[in-house]
Amino acid sequence: MKEGEERRESGGKKKETNFVRVVRSSSSSSPLHHGEMVKESFEAHVESQQGIQSFPTVLDCVITPKYMRDYVLVTSWVRDKSFNILPGSLDSDLSDSKYHILQDGRLLIWQLSSQEALSSYQCRVLHKLTQHTIVSEPGSIFLNELEGASRPEIQFRTPSVIVKENDRVILPCIAIALPKPSFRWFKKEGSRLIPVIDDSSLEDLRSWDAQDSSSRKTSSGLIKLRHGALIITSVKVVHKGLYLCNASNSIASDFQETELIVRSPLVVNLHPENAVVDLGKNAEFTCQTSGEPQPGPVTWLKDGVTLRSGSGAGRIRFLSQNRLTITGVVREDQGIYQCFAKNDYETGQKAAHLRLGDAYPQFIYRFIEQTLQPGPAISLKCSSTGNPTPKVSWLLDGFPLPQSDRFLIGQFANVYGDVISHVNITSVRVEDGGEFTCTFTNTAGKASHTARLNIYGELDIYEGPPHVRPMPDILATAGQRLQIKCPVGGYPVEAITWQYNGEKIPLNDRQSVSSNGTLTIEKMERS
């Protein structure tokens, strides 16, 4: 349905009493605030106007009490109690319409005729909170005539208009005079007035250049002038500002200023949305905001907790209000980061996820070589970081630890994700000595550490060679190298020898025994 198109509509109530969750302040003219349930009523009526034939006029829908104006919305107008005047869609053509409902709910009649003067007008009002609708008391238009020449006098002045981006806006400029006045519009740029040109008849495509204040070009058909009114068919943020209408004839001129306020949705974007950062590397997030009015400084949160520059032992800093950097990422830095922005009308936020990349295990602590007498308890400790969390295993001389009540293996992960593992041995014995190895493994790699535990032999009751622990069967691959450590306990150990079927090794050039007693066989062969 085109703007100004009418449809038959029955009348309605003129007064509405609603139960609204509001609180009145001590002054009856003060605005309402959400609070306890109170009884509020409002009325609507149309003020009758005097008009001049062939000139525009405006009818106002008056709400009483005044403080209820913020809680109601004029949705349409009714002519002669039977025809509904609807707001026009954005793509409707204004050239053949008689009426237009302005942003503030007033009804603009483009050119008065005797038909409009014989009609009555009512506004239909919707209560925003209760969704109840009333139809106002009617108002009329009385036609007058101009007698003799007169200077232009602008009526129905509009100090400001608020409009959403991409909506159509009409800035009325109604001046009554004889001879009929001509109209010119200007946009203020500092101390300069830049003419606004009707480009609806231009064929070349042009764009409003916000950077060049010396000219204001528009895309074809974007700016139109009709009966003194300035029409912007699709408002952009660059259109905001102060506009001046000059109405003049051969006698004099008059002018009005109207501020065009453009509202655009608050948009928040956070980049990257998903960041995978290796431990020890740096991470950075950038929060981009847009909207009209411009949002203020952003607020950063991690896992719902507000971040401040210099937190995280100084590793987390704001390069600017919109840029967050984390130096030397550690495990506790992973999580959800949020950027919050707000302006006078709304709040927006965006979230991003920081995940740790795969990192091979790295030792934080290693046990050292120790030499002890038999008897005391001892604890061997290793700790490592890595992502994913590494698993740990222990070996003694290359073999699993002995199955003994005196050996206790424990491990846990701290709040930072570091894995701490230990081997506790109660009442160490000579046979407990040897090379202990702790190995941390994850999908990124592995790290191993080996050190000896030397236990002195009890020479007063123990004679003969140091203790050699039993070895399990060993699986070897033909053609590959095999290395075996001798699982020997006791200290000191002067020499280690190996035998095969009663014969001392090496038996050939593929076999060798190192100074620490490790047997190496190159290119294993089937027996």
C-alpha positions as CSV (number, residue, x, y, z in Angstrom):
1,M,0.0,0.0,0.0
2,K,1.5,3.4,-1.0
3,E,2.1,6.2,1.4
4,G,-1.1,8.2,1.9
5,E,-3.2,5.4,0.5
6,E,-6.4,5.0,2.5
7,R,-8.5,2.2,3.7
8,R,-11.9,2.0,5.5
9,E,-11.6,1.7,9.3
10,S,-14.0,1.9,12.1
11,G,-13.6,4.4,14.9
12,G,-12.4,3.5,18.4
13,K,-12.1,4.7,22.0
14,K,-10.6,8.1,22.6
15,K,-9.3,7.5,26.2
16,E,-7.4,4.5,27.5
17,T,-6.8,3.5,31.1
18,N,-3.9,1.1,31.5
19,F,-2.2,-0.7,34.3
20,V,1.5,-0.1,33.6
21,R,4.6,-1.0,35.5
22,V,5.7,2.6,36.1
23,V,6.5,4.9,39.0
24,R,5.5,8.6,39.0
25,S,7.9,11.0,40.5
26,S,6.7,13.8,42.9
27,S,6.2,16.1,39.9
28,S,3.2,15.3,37.7
29,S,5.1,16.4,34.6
30,S,8.2,14.2,35.3
31,P,8.9,11.1,33.1
32,L,7.9,7.6,34.2
33,H,10.4,5.0,35.4
34,H,10.0,1.2,35.6
35,G,8.9,0.2,39.1
36,E,5.8,-0.8,41.0
37,M,2.4,-1.3,39.4
38,V,0.3,1.9,39.2
39,K,-2.7,3.0,37.3
40,E,-2.0,5.5,34.4
41,S,-4.4,7.0,31.8
42,F,-3.8,9.1,28.8
43,E,-5.8,11.0,26.2
44,A,-5.2,12.0,22.6
45,H,-6.7,14.7,20.5
46,V,-5.9,16.5,17.3
47,E,-5.5,20.3,17.4
48,S,-7.6,22.0,14.7
49,Q,-5.5,24.2,12.3
50,Q,-6.0,27.1,10.1
51,G,-4.5,26.7,6.6
52,I,-4.1,28.3,3.2
53,Q,-5.3,26.5,0.1
54,S,-2.5,25.0,-2.1
55,F,0.0,25.3,0.8
56,P,1.2,22.5,3.1
57,T,0.1,22.1,6.7
58,V,0.8,19.9,9.6
59,L,-1.6,18.3,12.1
60,D,-0.4,17.4,15.6
61,C,-1.5,14.4,17.7
62,V,-1.5,15.8,21.3
63,I,-1.0,13.4,24.2
64,T,-2.0,14.3,27.7
65,P,-0.5,14.2,30.2
66,K,2.7,15.1,28.4
67,Y,4.9,12.7,30.2
68,M,3.0,9.8,28.6
69,R,4.3,10.9,25.1
70,D,7.4,8.8,25.5
71,Y,5.3,5.6,26.1
72,V,3.0,5.9,23.1
73,L,3.4,5.7,19.3
74,V,1.3,7.2,16.6
75,T,0.7,4.3,14.2
76,S,-1.7,5.9,11.7
77,W,-4.3,8.6,11.1
78,V,-8.0,8.3,10.3
79,R,-9.8,10.7,8.0
80,D,-13.6,11.2,8.3
81,K,-13.7,8.3,10.8
82,S,-13.5,5.8,8.0
83,F,-10.3,6.0,6.0
84,N,-6.9,5.0,7.5
85,I,-3.8,6.9,6.5
86,L,-0.8,4.6,6.8
87,P,2.9,5.3,7.1
88,G,4.6,4.9,3.7
89,S,7.0,2.1,3.0
90,L,10.6,3.0,2.1
91,D,10.1,2.3,-1.6
92,S,6.8,4.1,-1.9
93,D,6.6,7.0,-4.3
94,L,6.0,10.4,-2.7
95,S,5.1,12.2,-5.9
96,D,1.5,11.3,-5.9
97,S,0.8,11.1,-2.2
98,K,-1.4,13.6,-0.3
99,Y,-0.1,12.7,3.1
100,H,3.0,11.7,5.0
101,I,3.3,10.7,8.7
102,L,6.4,12.4,10.0
103,Q,9.0,10.7,12.4
104,D,7.3,12.4,15.4
105,G,3.8,11.2,14.5
106,R,2.5,14.4,13.0
107,L,0.5,14.3,9.8
108,L,1.9,16.3,6.9
109,I,-0.6,17.3,4.2
110,W,1.3,18.3,1.1
111,Q,-1.2,20.7,-0.4
112,L,-4.5,21.8,1.2
113,S,-7.7,21.7,-0.9
114,S,-11.3,22.2,-0.1
115,Q,-11.6,18.4,0.3
116,E,-9.2,18.4,3.2
117,A,-10.9,21.4,4.7
118,L,-14.2,19.5,4.8
119,S,-12.7,16.5,6.5
120,S,-12.0,15.5,10.1
121,Y,-8.8,13.9,11.3
122,Q,-8.0,11.5,14.1
123,C,-4.7,9.9,15.2
124,R,-4.5,6.3,16.3
125,V,-2.1,5.8,19.2
126,L,-0.5,2.6,20.5
127,H,0.6,2.2,24.1
128,K,4.1,0.7,23.9
129,L,3.9,-1.2,27.2
130,T,0.3,-2.5,27.1
131,Q,-0.1,-2.7,23.3
132,H,-3.5,-1.1,23.7
133,T,-4.7,1.3,21.0
134,I,-6.9,4.3,21.2
135,V,-8.3,6.7,18.5
136,S,-8.1,10.4,19.4
137,E,-10.8,13.1,19.4
138,P,-11.1,14.5,15.9
139,G,-9.7,17.8,14.6
140,S,-10.4,19.9,11.5
141,I,-8.7,22.3,9.1
142,F,-10.2,25.8,8.5
143,L,-9.3,27.4,5.1
144,N,-8.2,31.0,5.0
145,E,-7.1,33.2,2.2
146,L,-4.1,35.5,1.8
147,E,-4.9,39.1,1.0
148,G,-2.2,41.1,-0.7
149,A,1.5,40.6,-0.8
150,S,3.2,39.3,2.4
151,R,6.6,38.2,3.6
152,P,7.3,34.5,4.1
153,E,6.7,33.2,7.6
154,I,7.8,29.7,8.4
155,Q,5.4,27.7,10.5
156,F,5.5,24.4,12.4
157,R,9.2,24.8,13.1
158,T,11.1,21.5,13.7
159,P,14.2,22.0,15.7
160,S,15.4,18.4,15.4
161,V,14.5,15.1,13.8
162,I,15.8,11.7,14.8
163,V,15.8,8.9,12.2
164,K,17.3,5.5,11.8
165,E,20.0,4.8,9.2
166,N,18.5,3.7,5.8
167,D,15.1,5.1,6.7
168,R,13.4,7.9,4.7
169,V,13.2,11.3,6.4
170,I,11.3,14.4,5.5
171,L,12.3,17.8,6.9
172,P,9.3,20.0,6.4
173,C,9.7,23.7,5.7
174,I,6.3,25.4,5.5
175,A,6.2,29.1,4.7
176,I,3.0,31.1,4.0
177,A,3.4,34.2,1.8
178,L,2.3,36.0,-1.4
179,P,4.0,35.7,-3.9
180,K,4.6,32.1,-3.1
181,P,8.1,31.7,-1.7
182,S,10.8,29.6,-3.2
183,F,12.9,27.4,-1.0
184,R,16.6,26.6,-0.7
185,W,18.3,24.2,1.6
186,F,21.8,24.3,3.0
187,K,23.9,22.1,5.2
188,K,26.2,23.7,7.8
189,E,29.8,22.7,7.6
190,G,31.6,24.8,10.3
191,S,31.0,28.4,9.3
192,R,30.1,27.5,5.7
193,L,26.7,26.8,4.2
194,I,26.8,24.1,1.5
195,P,23.8,24.0,-0.9
196,V,21.7,20.9,-0.9
197,I,20.6,20.1,-4.5
198,D,17.5,18.2,-5.6
199,D,19.2,15.4,-7.6
200,S,16.0,13.3,-8.4
201,S,16.3,14.3,-12.1
202,L,20.0,13.6,-12.5
203,E,20.9,10.5,-14.5
204,D,24.6,10.1,-13.4
205,L,25.3,8.1,-10.3
206,R,26.9,10.2,-7.7
207,S,27.8,9.5,-4.1
208,W,27.6,11.7,-1.0
209,D,31.3,12.5,-0.4
210,A,31.7,12.9,3.4
211,Q,35.3,13.8,3.0
212,D,34.9,16.7,0.6
213,S,33.1,19.5,2.4
214,S,33.2,21.7,-0.7
215,S,30.5,19.7,-2.4
216,R,27.6,17.4,-1.4
217,K,26.8,14.9,-4.0
218,T,24.2,12.2,-3.7
219,S,23.3,9.0,-5.5
220,S,20.6,9.5,-8.1
221,G,17.2,10.3,-6.5
222,L,18.5,10.3,-2.9
223,I,17.8,13.9,-2.3
224,K,14.4,15.4,-3.3
225,L,12.7,18.8,-2.7
226,R,8.9,18.9,-2.6
227,H,6.7,21.8,-1.5
228,G,9.7,23.2,0.4
229,A,10.4,20.0,2.3
230,L,13.8,18.3,2.1
231,I,13.4,14.5,1.5
232,I,16.3,12.1,1.9
233,T,15.1,8.7,0.7
234,S,17.7,6.6,2.4
235,V,19.5,8.3,5.3
236,K,23.1,7.6,6.0
237,V,25.3,8.6,9.0
238,V,27.1,11.1,6.8
239,H,23.8,13.0,6.4
240,K,23.6,14.0,10.0
241,G,24.1,17.6,10.9
242,L,22.4,21.0,10.9
243,Y,20.3,21.9,7.9
244,L,19.0,25.4,7.1
245,C,15.9,26.1,5.1
246,N,15.6,29.5,3.4
247,A,12.1,30.6,2.2
248,S,12.1,33.8,0.2
249,N,10.0,35.9,-2.2
250,S,10.3,39.3,-3.7
251,I,9.4,40.9,-0.4
252,A,11.6,39.2,2.2
253,S,12.9,35.8,3.5
254,D,12.7,33.6,6.5
255,F,14.7,30.6,7.6
256,Q,14.7,27.7,10.0
257,E,17.4,25.4,11.3
258,T,16.7,21.7,11.8
259,E,19.2,19.2,13.2
260,L,19.1,15.8,11.6
261,I,20.1,13.1,14.1
262,V,20.9,9.7,12.5
263,R,20.9,6.6,14.6
264,S,22.6,3.4,13.4
265,P,22.8,0.1,15.2
266,L,25.7,-0.5,17.6
267,V,28.0,-3.2,16.0
268,V,30.9,-4.9,17.8
269,N,33.4,-7.1,16.0
270,L,36.3,-8.9,17.7
271,H,39.1,-10.4,15.7
272,P,40.2,-13.1,15.6
273,E,37.1,-14.9,16.9
274,N,39.2,-18.1,17.5
275,A,42.9,-17.8,18.3
276,V,45.2,-20.8,18.6
277,V,48.5,-19.7,20.2
278,D,51.4,-21.8,21.3
279,L,52.7,-21.5,24.8
280,G,55.2,-18.7,25.2
281,K,54.0,-16.9,22.0
282,N,52.1,-13.6,21.9
283,A,48.3,-13.1,21.3
284,E,46.4,-10.0,20.2
285,F,42.7,-9.2,19.9
286,T,41.3,-6.2,18.1
287,C,37.8,-4.9,19.0
288,Q,36.1,-2.8,16.3
289,T,33.0,-0.8,17.0
290,S,30.6,1.3,14.9
291,G,27.3,2.9,15.4
292,E,25.6,6.3,15.9
293,P,26.0,7.8,18.3
294,Q,29.6,6.6,18.5
295,P,30.2,4.1,21.3
296,G,32.5,5.0,24.2
297,P,35.7,3.2,25.3
298,V,35.4,-0.6,25.3
299,T,35.6,-2.9,28.3
300,W,37.5,-6.2,28.2
301,L,36.6,-9.3,30.1
302,K,38.1,-12.8,30.4
303,D,35.8,-15.6,31.5
304,G,33.4,-12.9,32.8
305,V,36.0,-11.1,34.9
306,T,37.0,-7.5,34.0
307,L,40.6,-7.2,32.6
308,R,42.9,-4.3,33.4
309,S,46.1,-3.3,31.7
310,G,49.1,-4.8,33.4
311,S,47.2,-7.8,34.8
312,G,48.6,-11.3,34.4
313,A,52.0,-10.2,36.0
314,G,52.2,-7.4,33.4
315,R,51.8,-9.7,30.4
316,I,48.3,-8.4,29.5
317,R,48.2,-4.8,28.2
318,F,46.0,-2.5,26.1
319,L,47.9,-1.1,23.1
320,S,44.9,1.1,22.7
321,Q,41.3,0.9,24.1
322,N,40.5,-1.4,21.2
323,R,43.6,-3.6,21.1
324,L,44.5,-6.2,23.7
325,T,47.8,-8.0,23.7
326,I,49.1,-10.9,25.8
327,T,52.8,-11.4,25.9
328,G,54.2,-14.9,26.5
329,V,51.0,-16.9,26.6
330,V,50.7,-19.3,29.5
331,R,48.2,-22.0,30.2
332,E,45.9,-19.8,32.4
333,D,45.5,-17.3,29.5
334,Q,43.3,-19.7,27.5
335,G,39.5,-19.0,27.8
336,I,36.8,-16.6,26.5
337,Y,37.6,-13.0,25.9
338,Q,34.8,-10.4,25.5
339,C,34.8,-6.9,24.3
340,F,31.9,-4.7,25.5
341,A,30.8,-1.3,24.0
342,K,27.9,1.0,24.7
343,N,26.5,4.3,23.7
344,D,23.5,6.3,25.0
345,Y,21.0,3.8,23.7
346,E,22.3,0.3,23.6
347,T,25.1,-2.1,24.6
348,G,26.9,-4.6,22.4
349,Q,29.5,-7.3,22.9
350,K,31.5,-9.9,21.0
351,A,33.4,-12.9,22.3
352,A,36.5,-14.7,21.1
353,H,38.1,-18.0,22.2
354,L,41.8,-18.3,23.0
355,R,43.1,-21.9,22.7
356,L,46.5,-23.2,23.3
357,G,48.3,-24.7,20.4
358,D,50.1,-28.0,20.7
359,A,53.4,-27.7,22.6
360,Y,55.8,-30.5,23.2
361,P,56.7,-31.2,26.8
362,Q,59.3,-29.0,28.4
363,F,60.9,-29.8,31.8
364,I,60.3,-27.3,34.7
365,Y,62.1,-29.4,37.3
366,R,64.4,-32.5,37.0
367,F,65.8,-34.7,39.8
368,I,69.6,-34.9,40.1
369,E,72.1,-37.7,40.6
370,Q,72.4,-38.8,44.2
371,T,74.6,-41.1,46.2
372,L,73.2,-42.5,49.4
373,Q,73.7,-45.1,52.0
374,P,71.0,-47.8,52.3
375,G,68.1,-47.1,54.6
376,P,66.6,-43.6,54.2
377,A,63.6,-42.7,52.1
378,I,64.0,-40.8,48.9
379,S,61.8,-38.9,46.4
380,L,62.7,-38.4,42.8
381,K,60.7,-35.6,41.2
382,C,60.0,-34.4,37.6
383,S,57.7,-31.7,36.4
384,S,56.8,-30.6,32.8
385,T,54.6,-28.3,30.9
386,G,53.0,-29.0,27.5
387,N,49.8,-29.0,25.5
388,P,47.9,-31.2,25.5
389,T,48.7,-32.1,29.1
390,P,51.5,-34.7,28.9
391,K,51.5,-38.2,30.3
392,V,54.4,-39.4,32.3
393,S,56.2,-42.7,32.6
394,W,59.2,-43.9,34.7
395,L,61.9,-46.5,33.9
396,L,64.8,-47.9,35.9
397,D,67.8,-48.9,33.6
398,G,65.4,-48.9,30.7
399,F,62.9,-51.3,32.3
400,P,59.6,-50.7,34.2
401,L,60.1,-49.9,37.9
402,P,60.1,-53.0,40.2
403,Q,56.8,-54.2,41.6
404,S,57.4,-53.4,45.2
405,D,55.5,-52.0,48.1
406,R,58.5,-49.7,48.7
407,F,58.0,-47.9,45.3
408,L,55.2,-45.4,45.1
409,I,54.5,-43.4,41.8
410,G,52.4,-40.3,42.1
411,Q,51.4,-37.4,39.8
412,F,49.1,-34.4,39.6
413,A,48.5,-31.3,37.5
414,N,48.5,-27.9,39.2
415,V,46.3,-24.9,38.4
416,Y,48.6,-23.9,35.6
417,G,48.4,-27.2,33.8
418,D,51.9,-28.3,34.7
419,V,52.3,-32.0,35.5
420,I,54.3,-33.0,38.6
421,S,55.3,-36.6,39.0
422,H,57.4,-38.3,41.7
423,V,58.8,-41.7,42.7
424,N,59.0,-42.2,46.4
425,I,61.1,-45.1,47.7
426,T,60.9,-46.1,51.3
427,S,64.1,-47.5,53.0
428,V,66.3,-47.7,49.9
429,R,68.3,-50.8,49.3
430,V,71.4,-51.6,47.3
431,E,69.3,-53.2,44.5
432,D,67.3,-50.0,44.1
433,G,70.2,-48.2,42.5
434,G,70.5,-47.5,38.8
435,E,69.6,-45.0,36.1
436,F,66.1,-43.6,36.6
437,T,64.3,-42.0,33.6
438,C,61.1,-39.9,33.6
439,T,59.5,-39.3,30.2
440,F,56.7,-36.9,29.4
441,T,54.7,-37.5,26.2
442,N,51.9,-35.8,24.3
443,T,50.8,-35.5,20.7
444,A,53.4,-32.8,20.0
445,G,56.4,-34.8,21.2
446,K,58.2,-36.1,24.2
447,A,61.0,-35.2,26.6
448,S,63.1,-37.5,28.8
449,H,65.5,-37.0,31.7
450,T,67.8,-39.6,33.2
451,A,70.0,-39.5,36.3
452,R,71.6,-42.1,38.5
453,L,70.6,-43.1,42.0
454,N,73.7,-44.6,43.6
455,I,73.3,-46.8,46.7
456,Y,76.5,-47.9,48.6
457,G,76.9,-51.7,49.1
458,E,76.8,-52.9,52.7
459,L,80.3,-54.3,52.7
460,D,80.2,-55.6,56.3
461,I,77.4,-58.1,55.5
462,Y,77.4,-58.2,51.7
463,E,80.2,-59.7,49.8
464,G,80.5,-60.4,46.1
465,P,79.3,-58.4,43.1
466,P,76.6,-55.7,43.1
467,H,73.0,-56.7,42.8
468,V,71.7,-57.4,39.2
469,R,68.0,-57.2,38.9
470,P,66.2,-59.8,36.7
471,M,65.6,-58.7,33.1
472,P,62.3,-59.4,31.3
473,D,62.3,-60.8,27.8
474,I,63.2,-58.2,25.2
475,L,61.6,-57.9,21.8
476,A,64.0,-56.8,19.1
477,T,63.5,-56.0,15.4
478,A,65.7,-57.7,12.8
479,G,68.0,-55.3,11.1
480,Q,67.7,-52.6,13.8
481,R,70.0,-51.6,16.6
482,L,69.4,-52.9,20.1
483,Q,70.6,-51.2,23.3
484,I,70.3,-52.7,26.7
485,K,71.4,-51.2,30.0
486,C,72.5,-53.6,32.7
487,P,70.0,-53.3,35.6
488,V,72.6,-53.3,38.3
489,G,72.4,-51.9,41.9
490,G,75.2,-51.1,44.2
491,Y,77.9,-48.5,44.3
492,P,80.6,-48.2,43.3
493,V,80.6,-50.5,40.3
494,E,84.0,-51.1,38.9
495,A,83.1,-52.9,35.7
496,I,80.2,-54.5,33.9
497,T,80.5,-57.5,31.5
498,W,78.0,-59.3,29.3
499,Q,77.9,-63.0,28.3
500,Y,76.1,-64.9,25.7
501,N,75.8,-68.7,26.2
502,G,78.6,-68.5,28.7
503,E,80.9,-66.5,26.4
504,K,82.0,-62.9,27.0
505,I,80.6,-60.3,24.7
506,P,81.6,-58.9,22.3
507,L,81.6,-61.9,20.1
508,N,81.7,-60.0,16.8
509,D,82.1,-56.5,15.4
510,R,78.3,-55.8,15.6
511,Q,78.5,-56.1,19.4
512,S,79.9,-53.5,21.9
513,V,79.8,-52.7,25.6
514,S,80.1,-49.1,26.7
515,S,81.9,-47.9,29.8
516,N,78.7,-47.6,31.7
517,G,77.8,-51.2,30.9
518,T,75.3,-50.6,28.1
519,L,75.2,-53.4,25.5
520,T,74.8,-52.4,21.8
521,I,74.1,-54.8,19.0
522,E,74.0,-53.4,15.5
523,K,71.7,-54.9,12.8
524,M,70.0,-57.6,14.8
525,E,69.8,-61.0,13.2
526,R,67.5,-63.9,13.8
527,S,69.0,-66.6,16.0
